[in-house]
Amino acid sequence: MTMTIQQAARTALDCQDACNLSGVLASFKEIVHEVIWPEARRLGKGTEFVNTHPIVTLFLSKLCSLNVGYFECDYPRASDACEALAQREQLKAVK
């Protein structure tokens, strides 16, 4: 079963507590290839859409923190955007 953009957003939020870089990286790769790129194509968007997507921002932030590095980004905006996307999945489940 293919992951939805809403489920991918929830995964990006959930991985913020992760401690295994390789697990985060594996999820990130799958989500970019199987969810974000198809969404970009559906919307007629390209590389910039993928590179700047809030889900990508959260994954990159987490990967950098696991590497004890620093990634300058608008984390609160990305987190809020992912929360909004994830909420859409919950609303679908209730209906």
BELHU-V997453 format. One record per backbone hydrogen bond with DSSP energy under -1.0 kcal/mol. CO is the residue of the C=O (numbers start at 1). NH is the residue of the N-H. E is the energy in kcal/mol with one decimal. If there is no record, write none. Layout:
co:nh:e
CO:NH:E
CO:NH:E
This chain:
co:nh:e
4:8:-2.3
5:9:-2.1
6:10:-1.9
7:11:-2.3
8:12:-2.4
9:13:-2.0
10:14:-2.9
11:15:-2.4
13:16:-1.3
14:17:-1.4
15:18:-1.8
20:24:-2.2
21:25:-2.7
22:26:-2.1
23:27:-2.1
24:28:-2.6
25:29:-2.6
26:30:-2.1
27:31:-2.6
28:32:-2.7
29:33:-2.4
30:34:-3.2
31:35:-2.0
31:36:-2.5
32:37:-2.2
35:39:-1.9
36:40:-2.7
37:41:-2.6
38:42:-2.5
39:43:-1.9
40:45:-3.4
41:44:-1.2
46:50:-1.7
47:51:-3.4
48:52:-2.0
50:53:-1.2
53:57:-2.2
54:58:-2.2
55:59:-2.1
56:60:-2.8
57:61:-2.4
58:62:-2.2
59:63:-2.8
60:64:-2.4
61:65:-2.1
62:66:-2.4
63:67:-1.2
64:69:-3.3
65:68:-1.5
73:75:-1.5
74:78:-2.3
75:79:-3.0
76:80:-2.5
77:81:-2.4
78:82:-2.3
79:83:-2.5
80:84:-2.3
81:85:-2.2
82:86:-2.9
83:87:-2.1
84:88:-1.1
86:90:-1.4
87:91:-2.4
88:92:-1.9
89:93:-1.8
90:94:-1.5
91:95:-1.5
